[in-house]
Amino acid sequence: MAQLILSYAVITPARNEEKFIEKTIKSVISQTICPAKWVIVSDGSTDKTEDIVTRYLQNHDWIQLVKLPLRRDRQFAAKVNAFSAGYQAISNVKYDVIANLDADISFEKDYFEYLLSKFLAIPDLGVAGTPFVENGYSSISDSFEGGKHVAGGCQLFRRKCFEEIGGYKPVRGGGIDWIAVTTARMLGWKTISFPEKVFFHHRGLGTAKRSNVMSAFDYGVKDYFLGGHPVWECFRMCYRMAKPPYLIGGLATMAGYIWGALTRVERPVTRSLIRFHRYEQIKKLREILSTVFKRKRIVKYEQY
């Protein structure tokens, strides 16, 4: 691996993560290349999250704990506000890459070194990450997003790219990670999820205090307000029907999309981003269908 010269800073919004955050801390402090600064923002935690973080501060002076006041609701815009508090805390830190890291994941010791090497090798790489796995789920085989989408649990931005997109947008209904990555591509940056490595997500994706069916419904609503193409959504429904929870997961996703359309849920993204998003979806759908038809023709030819 080429010698690394890039430095990085990490920001972790955390709210009541006593069950998982120590796994994340141990992963970061064991990295072959540690960050110049790691700011963990306790977003009004009422459990032992802050106590766990505090135990590591004395022996790792590059870790900082920022405490925000208690709040009652749990919504996505608050995560952006917590991230912004951490972002202010690194205003005087020199870094080339900034990472947004969730407090419920873990990864191998050379995880950040590997991703930093990609920024060195690819000059126009704006956002980098990897797929993730959790109990019974793999974003490689079970996701419909593809290799250009970088999962929100761990996103690394080239500093210039992050500044150009204007950082994360505080959208209450979610999609903040997706908006950042897609905006980066719209502005000409490459966004890549490198499949050679993965991170481990220890909480069920999108299931905090919700059932799997309600989570699927919410994803459908989000697909609508982020401007997803109706044709794409139909194919996504069919795809999700073949994944647990079988049948009902896909139907719940489509129901959420239709509900969003009927109630005209406010879309927090620009028209230009919607146009770009739909262009990408239809292009990808054509590529998928083209591959499927080619395989069918090959099978028929071999049969003869």
Legacy VTK file of the C-alpha trace (Angstrom):
# vtk DataFile Version 3.0
C-alpha trace
ASCII
DATASET POLYDATA
POINTS 304 float
0.000 0.000 0.000
1.244 3.456 -0.885
2.517 5.641 1.904
-0.308 7.690 3.330
0.042 11.419 3.759
-3.587 12.359 4.266
-4.908 13.300 7.683
-8.491 12.895 8.792
-10.929 14.007 11.464
-13.939 12.060 12.707
-17.283 13.224 14.084
-19.670 10.849 15.846
-23.156 11.969 16.897
-24.306 9.645 19.694
-27.601 9.427 21.544
-28.077 6.731 24.178
-25.558 4.350 22.618
-24.288 2.619 25.774
-24.962 -0.782 24.243
-22.699 -0.322 21.228
-20.429 2.723 21.491
-17.555 0.903 23.187
-17.275 -1.352 20.117
-16.894 1.787 18.001
-14.346 3.345 20.355
-12.208 0.208 20.417
-12.299 0.052 16.631
-11.102 3.643 16.219
-8.341 3.619 18.852
-6.918 0.417 17.350
-6.625 1.871 13.839
-3.250 1.686 12.091
-3.669 5.424 11.423
-5.590 7.309 14.088
-7.477 10.528 13.338
-6.051 13.954 14.028
-9.211 14.571 16.043
-12.267 12.554 16.974
-15.222 14.479 18.356
-17.979 12.411 19.932
-21.122 14.482 20.398
-23.507 13.218 23.053
-26.876 14.398 21.803
-28.657 14.629 25.153
-27.848 11.044 26.167
-29.528 9.871 29.364
-27.824 6.487 29.655
-24.132 5.644 30.261
-22.893 6.811 26.849
-20.993 9.795 28.255
-19.487 7.734 31.089
-18.154 5.185 28.614
-16.579 7.862 26.413
-15.071 9.668 29.405
-13.111 6.562 30.391
-11.107 6.829 27.174
-10.366 10.568 27.179
-7.366 10.547 29.516
-5.282 8.126 27.445
-6.340 9.482 24.054
-6.004 13.243 23.900
-7.234 13.319 20.300
-10.708 12.280 21.469
-13.085 15.030 22.608
-16.536 14.700 24.145
-19.095 17.411 23.419
-22.328 17.342 25.434
-25.581 18.750 24.064
-28.709 19.462 26.139
-31.392 16.838 26.641
-34.132 16.665 24.008
-37.218 14.476 23.896
-37.668 13.642 20.228
-35.546 11.360 18.053
-35.375 12.601 14.476
-32.829 12.833 11.685
-32.401 16.610 11.630
-31.142 16.421 15.219
-28.307 14.188 14.049
-27.202 16.943 11.681
-27.316 19.473 14.509
-25.124 17.168 16.597
-22.727 16.702 13.696
-22.572 20.484 13.251
-21.562 20.858 16.902
-18.714 18.437 16.268
-17.808 20.228 13.053
-17.395 23.491 14.966
-15.110 21.702 17.420
-12.643 20.815 14.633
-12.546 24.292 13.078
-8.889 24.713 14.087
-7.829 21.175 13.179
-5.833 20.466 10.012
-7.271 17.548 8.045
-7.724 16.410 4.447
-10.660 14.049 4.967
-13.625 14.280 7.316
-15.548 11.208 8.462
-19.085 10.920 9.762
-19.104 7.819 11.947
-22.095 6.279 13.702
-21.756 5.119 17.314
-23.038 1.588 16.738
-20.537 0.134 14.265
-17.157 -1.606 14.282
-14.491 -2.462 11.697
-11.002 -3.859 11.097
-7.775 -2.180 12.271
-6.752 -0.943 8.808
-10.213 0.284 7.826
-9.426 4.005 7.728
-5.955 3.435 6.273
-7.557 1.535 3.414
-10.087 4.283 2.644
-7.497 7.065 2.919
-5.393 5.234 0.340
-8.333 5.464 -2.069
-8.419 9.253 -1.728
-4.738 9.326 -2.606
-5.178 7.063 -5.611
-8.319 8.743 -7.014
-7.955 12.568 -7.153
-11.653 13.240 -7.875
-12.938 10.859 -5.215
-15.286 12.973 -3.109
-16.997 10.425 -0.855
-15.768 6.964 0.122
-17.000 4.144 2.288
-17.727 0.443 2.273
-20.733 -1.859 2.390
-21.927 -3.039 5.786
-23.281 -6.182 7.346
-25.568 -6.771 10.289
-27.501 -9.709 11.640
-28.973 -11.414 8.591
-28.384 -8.463 6.247
-25.635 -7.453 3.833
-25.757 -4.198 1.893
-23.807 -5.933 -0.870
-26.444 -8.554 -1.670
-29.596 -7.139 -0.059
-29.432 -3.480 -1.079
-30.779 -1.945 -4.280
-28.504 1.100 -4.073
-25.374 -0.016 -5.919
-21.689 0.792 -5.603
-22.016 4.558 -6.015
-23.968 4.974 -2.807
-21.940 5.288 0.395
-23.744 3.979 3.467
-24.452 6.599 6.116
-22.974 4.618 8.999
-19.473 5.599 7.892
-18.950 8.234 5.223
-15.579 9.804 4.442
-15.528 13.087 2.517
-12.637 14.834 0.897
-12.626 18.167 2.701
-13.084 20.215 -0.479
-16.035 18.055 -1.520
-17.736 18.394 1.860
-17.371 22.166 1.722
-18.684 22.333 -1.858
-21.884 20.418 -1.063
-22.473 22.627 1.963
-22.265 19.792 4.467
-25.262 17.832 5.684
-28.775 19.243 5.347
-31.034 18.992 8.443
-33.959 17.030 6.979
-36.342 15.844 9.672
-37.605 12.843 7.727
-34.200 11.396 6.894
-32.128 10.954 3.779
-29.391 13.310 4.955
-26.610 10.863 4.063
-28.112 10.165 0.643
-28.567 13.873 -0.137
-24.914 14.571 0.662
-23.591 11.711 -1.484
-25.904 12.351 -4.447
-25.196 16.087 -4.384
-21.477 15.293 -4.517
-21.996 13.201 -7.668
-24.167 15.918 -9.214
-21.275 18.343 -8.710
-18.881 16.012 -10.509
-17.259 14.108 -7.635
-16.897 10.341 -7.597
-18.642 8.529 -4.755
-17.612 4.917 -4.230
-18.441 2.154 -1.787
-15.420 -0.150 -1.930
-16.506 -3.798 -1.499
-13.125 -5.143 -0.407
-13.963 -4.230 3.185
-17.117 -3.904 5.278
-18.149 -2.399 8.578
-20.374 -4.149 11.078
-23.627 -2.445 12.026
-24.855 -3.601 15.410
-28.346 -2.084 15.470
-30.983 -3.128 12.973
-31.025 -0.673 10.088
-33.804 1.877 10.478
-35.551 -0.091 13.217
-34.956 2.053 16.300
-38.294 1.880 18.169
-40.076 0.726 14.954
-41.148 -2.604 13.471
-39.606 -3.887 10.236
-42.866 -3.198 8.397
-43.104 0.394 9.630
-39.446 0.850 8.775
-40.149 -0.339 5.209
-43.144 2.039 5.006
-40.962 4.939 6.140
-38.373 4.063 3.500
-41.114 4.273 0.873
-42.140 7.724 2.102
-38.500 8.757 1.995
-38.151 7.437 -1.544
-40.973 9.759 -2.538
-39.797 12.918 -0.834
-36.268 12.410 -2.141
-37.694 12.391 -5.655
-37.441 8.714 -6.582
-38.840 7.766 -10.008
-42.172 5.834 -9.896
-40.895 3.206 -12.351
-37.820 2.620 -10.208
-40.029 2.282 -7.131
-42.075 -0.467 -8.784
-38.952 -2.492 -9.436
-37.712 -1.799 -5.929
-40.993 -3.088 -4.516
-40.595 -6.364 -6.429
-36.995 -6.635 -5.251
-37.908 -6.094 -1.598
-40.774 -8.562 -1.774
-38.171 -11.294 -2.212
-36.343 -10.185 0.959
-37.374 -10.562 4.622
-40.011 -9.728 5.660
-41.137 -11.500 2.488
-43.883 -9.943 0.369
-45.059 -7.510 3.036
-41.768 -5.579 3.090
-42.068 -4.642 -0.578
-45.773 -3.844 -0.260
-45.096 -1.630 2.771
-42.387 0.252 0.859
-44.714 0.908 -2.077
-47.522 1.898 0.312
-45.222 4.471 1.872
-44.302 5.858 -1.533
-47.957 6.126 -2.595
-48.922 7.695 0.743
-46.183 10.286 0.272
-47.499 11.092 -3.220
-51.161 11.293 -2.170
-50.462 13.516 0.831
-47.890 15.524 -1.117
-45.185 15.192 1.488
-42.864 18.160 1.194
-39.715 17.399 -0.748
-36.597 18.861 0.911
-34.413 18.528 -2.193
-33.943 20.792 -5.184
-35.496 20.113 -8.578
-32.040 19.776 -10.087
-31.152 17.054 -7.592
-34.424 15.225 -8.330
-33.734 15.358 -12.076
-30.208 14.050 -11.536
-31.463 11.331 -9.197
-34.115 10.111 -11.648
-31.619 10.180 -14.519
-29.316 7.912 -12.504
-32.160 5.569 -11.562
-33.409 5.065 -15.119
-29.869 4.643 -16.415
-29.178 1.986 -13.802
-32.496 0.262 -14.462
-31.678 0.017 -18.170
-28.308 -1.483 -17.323
-29.923 -4.061 -15.021
-32.566 -5.047 -17.566
-29.988 -5.194 -20.349
-27.872 -7.587 -18.271
-30.890 -9.785 -17.497
-31.955 -10.002 -21.153
-28.411 -10.801 -22.264
-28.260 -13.676 -19.781
-31.575 -15.038 -21.039
-30.358 -14.933 -24.643
-27.177 -16.758 -23.665
-29.160 -19.455 -21.854
-31.449 -19.960 -24.865
-28.462 -20.132 -27.198
-26.739 -22.751 -25.008
-29.910 -24.830 -24.925
-29.745 -25.153 -28.679
LINES 1 305
304 0 1 2 3 4 5 6 7 8 9 10 11 12 13 14 15 16 17 18 19 20 21 22 23 24 25 26 27 28 29 30 31 32 33 34 35 36 37 38 39 40 41 42 43 44 45 46 47 48 49 50 51 52 53 54 55 56 57 58 59 60 61 62 63 64 65 66 67 68 69 70 71 72 73 74 75 76 77 78 79 80 81 82 83 84 85 86 87 88 89 90 91 92 93 94 95 96 97 98 99 100 101 102 103 104 105 106 107 108 109 110 111 112 113 114 115 116 117 118 119 120 121 122 123 124 125 126 127 128 129 130 131 132 133 134 135 136 137 138 139 140 141 142 143 144 145 146 147 148 149 150 151 152 153 154 155 156 157 158 159 160 161 162 163 164 165 166 167 168 169 170 171 172 173 174 175 176 177 178 179 180 181 182 183 184 185 186 187 188 189 190 191 192 193 194 195 196 197 198 199 200 201 202 203 204 205 206 207 208 209 210 211 212 213 214 215 216 217 218 219 220 221 222 223 224 225 226 227 228 229 230 231 232 233 234 235 236 237 238 239 240 241 242 243 244 245 246 247 248 249 250 251 252 253 254 255 256 257 258 259 260 261 262 263 264 265 266 267 268 269 270 271 272 273 274 275 276 277 278 279 280 281 282 283 284 285 286 287 288 289 290 291 292 293 294 295 296 297 298 299 300 301 302 303
